Amino acid sequence: MVTATNKPGPVTVLVTYRAKRGQEDALLSLVKRHWPTLDRLGLTTKNAPKIWRATGRDGQVSFVEMFEWKDAKAPDVAHQTPEVMAVWEPMGNVMDGIEIAHVEPVEA
């Protein structure tokens, strides 16, 4: 069975970053730096990310980012790269949580 962890080629991810109240601008700034950093290091495809602002019924703001890793090994490389960690580590201070999902199209 082919899964996101052993799939050849690009892996599409949908990441939801839940902002701490009052930290929305700081988190958005980091999210906007995220893909350019990954791209500069050759870890993504050249397809630009899509970023959305989402507000829940409770008023909590999240940012949703969809992008493509170049392959299933790229996230592991990212975790070992200081430039990426310089974006990811500060995110922890301004988030209530994060959800990462590998997504793929299905036929209707």
Backbone bond lengths (Angstrom), bond angles and torsions (degrees), N, CA, C in turn:
res aa  C-N    CA-C-N  psi(-1)  N-CA   C-N-CA  omega(-1)  CA-C   N-CA-C  phi
1 M - - - 1.448 - - 1.529 109.23 -
2 V 1.325 116.16 132.73 1.457 121.01 177.66 1.527 108.47 -87.29
3 T 1.343 116.34 126.71 1.457 121.61 177.52 1.516 108.58 -121.33
4 A 1.335 117.00 174.56 1.466 120.98 179.65 1.519 111.31 -60.12
5 T 1.334 117.62 -27.63 1.461 119.70 -176.80 1.522 113.59 -82.14
6 N 1.323 118.29 -15.76 1.464 118.84 178.06 1.525 112.93 -128.08
7 K 1.316 116.08 9.35 1.460 121.84 -179.02 1.528 110.07 -69.04
8 P 1.325 117.53 132.63 1.461 118.32 174.81 1.529 110.18 -74.24
9 G 1.309 116.12 150.40 1.465 120.47 176.77 1.510 112.83 79.55
10 P 1.329 115.80 -166.60 1.469 121.32 -174.03 1.527 113.67 -61.15
11 V 1.333 114.97 149.58 1.460 122.89 176.23 1.527 106.88 -123.81
12 T 1.325 116.05 118.12 1.463 121.05 -179.72 1.518 109.30 -86.34
13 V 1.341 115.77 131.84 1.460 120.48 178.94 1.522 110.25 -124.83
14 L 1.312 113.98 149.10 1.456 123.06 174.94 1.524 105.66 -120.90
15 V 1.332 116.00 115.66 1.457 121.40 -175.65 1.530 108.71 -114.40
16 T 1.315 116.31 128.66 1.455 121.71 175.98 1.519 108.29 -111.78
17 Y 1.319 115.20 116.86 1.463 122.86 179.22 1.527 107.61 -103.06
18 R 1.340 118.55 115.19 1.465 121.79 179.51 1.524 109.31 -91.69
19 A 1.316 116.38 116.01 1.469 121.76 -176.80 1.520 111.82 -76.84
20 K 1.326 115.88 141.57 1.457 119.91 167.39 1.520 107.09 -68.06
21 R 1.310 116.81 146.05 1.466 120.21 178.81 1.518 109.25 -58.59
22 G 1.327 115.66 133.00 1.457 121.88 -178.84 1.523 114.10 85.53
23 Q 1.331 116.93 -5.30 1.468 121.07 -178.29 1.527 112.35 -112.45
24 E 1.325 116.73 14.44 1.457 121.07 -175.28 1.532 112.05 -60.05
25 D 1.319 117.91 -46.40 1.465 120.60 -178.18 1.524 111.33 -64.95
26 A 1.326 116.92 -40.77 1.468 120.80 179.46 1.525 110.40 -63.85
27 L 1.328 116.51 -42.47 1.461 119.66 179.62 1.523 110.67 -66.67
28 L 1.319 117.45 -44.49 1.464 119.78 179.77 1.529 110.71 -59.17
29 S 1.309 117.35 -39.99 1.459 120.65 178.16 1.531 110.94 -58.90
30 L 1.321 116.90 -42.60 1.465 120.67 178.74 1.527 111.44 -68.97
31 V 1.325 116.80 -41.15 1.474 120.04 178.53 1.532 109.89 -60.59
32 K 1.321 116.96 -40.38 1.467 120.15 179.52 1.524 111.89 -66.47
33 R 1.326 118.41 -25.59 1.475 122.17 177.50 1.524 112.12 -83.73
34 H 1.331 116.68 -19.80 1.459 122.60 -171.55 1.525 113.04 -57.18
35 W 1.329 116.72 -65.32 1.464 119.56 -175.30 1.530 112.52 -62.38
36 P 1.342 120.38 -43.73 1.469 118.05 178.35 1.530 112.68 -56.71
37 T 1.329 116.70 -35.19 1.464 119.83 177.66 1.521 110.23 -66.98
38 L 1.331 117.04 -48.21 1.466 120.83 178.73 1.521 110.98 -60.82
39 D 1.322 116.56 -41.69 1.462 121.66 -178.52 1.524 111.32 -65.09
40 R 1.322 117.00 -44.34 1.462 121.56 179.89 1.535 111.24 -58.76
41 L 1.328 115.94 -30.35 1.460 121.26 -179.38 1.526 112.66 -90.07
42 G 1.339 117.33 2.13 1.458 121.22 177.66 1.524 114.33 74.91
43 L 1.331 117.85 25.96 1.458 121.45 -176.43 1.523 113.91 -96.77
44 T 1.328 116.98 -7.85 1.464 120.83 -177.61 1.525 110.37 -122.26
45 T 1.332 114.65 169.78 1.453 118.36 167.78 1.531 106.65 -77.50
46 K 1.295 117.09 173.16 1.466 120.63 179.77 1.525 112.66 -83.19
47 N 1.332 117.43 -0.26 1.467 120.19 176.19 1.524 108.59 -69.74
48 A 1.321 116.33 119.72 1.458 121.40 -178.42 1.533 110.04 -61.65
49 P 1.328 117.17 147.78 1.460 119.45 179.49 1.515 111.20 -72.94
50 K 1.307 114.73 164.28 1.459 121.54 169.71 1.524 105.50 -113.72
51 I 1.333 115.90 135.73 1.462 121.09 -179.74 1.523 108.39 -129.17
52 W 1.331 115.30 131.43 1.452 121.28 178.00 1.521 109.57 -123.96
53 R 1.327 116.17 151.66 1.465 123.21 169.74 1.525 105.71 -100.86
54 A 1.321 116.37 129.88 1.456 121.72 -179.97 1.523 108.53 -123.90
55 T 1.315 116.63 136.38 1.460 121.36 177.32 1.520 108.20 -119.89
56 G 1.320 116.20 121.03 1.452 121.58 -179.55 1.514 111.77 -76.61
57 R 1.302 116.22 170.00 1.469 121.08 178.51 1.523 112.18 -59.35
58 D 1.337 116.06 -26.89 1.461 120.75 179.04 1.526 112.18 -84.49
59 G 1.342 116.26 1.15 1.458 120.79 179.48 1.510 114.33 87.30
60 Q 1.340 117.50 -5.41 1.460 119.91 179.90 1.529 109.88 -70.22
61 V 1.328 115.19 134.66 1.461 121.83 -178.44 1.521 109.85 -95.52
62 S 1.313 114.63 136.59 1.460 122.13 172.83 1.518 107.75 -128.38
63 F 1.309 115.25 158.10 1.456 121.13 171.58 1.515 106.43 -118.72
64 V 1.325 115.81 135.10 1.451 122.34 -178.10 1.518 107.02 -115.30
65 E 1.326 115.63 126.63 1.467 121.59 -178.78 1.520 108.72 -122.68
66 M 1.318 116.64 131.41 1.455 122.13 173.52 1.527 107.77 -117.34
67 F 1.320 115.47 126.92 1.467 119.98 177.58 1.518 108.87 -152.41
68 E 1.329 116.41 174.58 1.456 122.01 -179.12 1.528 110.94 -119.21
69 W 1.335 115.39 121.10 1.454 119.42 166.71 1.519 107.50 -68.47
70 K 1.321 118.88 150.11 1.472 119.94 -179.83 1.517 111.28 -66.99
71 D 1.350 116.88 -30.02 1.458 121.62 176.83 1.524 108.69 -163.29
72 A 1.318 116.58 178.08 1.465 120.92 -175.47 1.526 112.79 -70.00
73 K 1.319 118.49 -17.38 1.471 121.09 179.92 1.525 112.78 -85.47
74 A 1.325 118.13 -18.20 1.466 122.08 -175.05 1.530 113.80 -57.93
75 P 1.349 120.08 -40.61 1.470 118.10 179.09 1.534 112.68 -61.56
76 D 1.329 116.71 -36.28 1.464 119.95 178.44 1.525 110.80 -64.84
77 V 1.322 116.06 -41.18 1.465 120.51 177.21 1.524 109.65 -63.20
78 A 1.329 116.71 -41.72 1.467 121.21 -179.43 1.526 111.18 -58.17
79 H 1.329 116.39 -40.86 1.472 120.71 -178.96 1.526 112.46 -65.19
80 Q 1.314 117.21 -16.53 1.463 121.58 -179.06 1.525 112.24 -106.63
81 T 1.341 116.91 9.59 1.459 121.25 -174.36 1.529 110.41 -111.28
82 P 1.341 117.18 118.54 1.470 120.39 -176.97 1.529 114.28 -55.75
83 E 1.341 118.54 -37.10 1.463 120.44 -179.08 1.524 111.61 -63.54
84 V 1.325 116.59 -36.96 1.466 120.36 178.55 1.528 109.75 -73.32
85 M 1.307 116.57 -43.61 1.457 120.17 -180.00 1.532 111.38 -62.36
86 A 1.333 116.80 -27.62 1.468 120.87 176.94 1.529 111.52 -67.30
87 V 1.322 117.82 -18.96 1.465 122.31 174.02 1.531 109.57 -94.72
88 W 1.326 116.98 -45.97 1.464 120.89 -174.96 1.525 113.34 -67.51
89 E 1.331 117.91 -43.26 1.464 119.50 -175.38 1.532 112.80 -61.14
90 P 1.340 119.94 -45.76 1.463 118.68 178.18 1.534 113.48 -65.50
91 M 1.335 117.59 -22.64 1.462 120.11 177.53 1.523 110.67 -59.32
92 G 1.323 116.27 -35.83 1.459 119.94 -178.93 1.516 113.53 -59.09
93 N 1.317 117.06 -28.11 1.465 121.52 -178.85 1.527 113.13 -79.10
94 V 1.318 117.71 -17.43 1.470 120.86 -174.21 1.528 112.87 -119.86
95 M 1.347 116.37 9.13 1.465 120.78 -179.19 1.518 111.31 -117.97
96 D 1.337 114.71 148.30 1.461 121.57 168.87 1.524 110.21 -90.46
97 G 1.322 117.08 -17.87 1.455 120.00 -179.82 1.513 111.41 174.38
98 I 1.327 113.97 170.84 1.464 121.23 -179.95 1.523 107.97 -145.68
99 E 1.325 115.39 143.26 1.459 121.60 173.71 1.515 107.44 -127.96
100 I 1.320 115.75 133.02 1.462 121.37 179.88 1.515 108.05 -123.66
101 A 1.320 115.96 125.58 1.454 121.22 179.83 1.518 109.88 -128.88
102 H 1.319 115.80 135.62 1.455 119.96 171.37 1.526 106.17 -85.66
103 V 1.326 116.46 130.16 1.461 120.37 -176.47 1.512 110.73 -122.30
104 E 1.300 114.82 151.45 1.466 120.83 175.43 1.520 108.43 -149.30
105 P 1.322 116.09 149.32 1.470 118.83 -178.87 1.528 111.23 -68.94
106 V 1.310 114.82 152.31 1.465 121.04 173.22 1.523 107.12 -125.97
107 E 1.290 114.83 154.54 1.464 118.75 179.00 1.517 109.82 -78.54
108 A 1.312 115.78 139.25 1.468 120.51 -179.50 1.495 111.34 -77.13
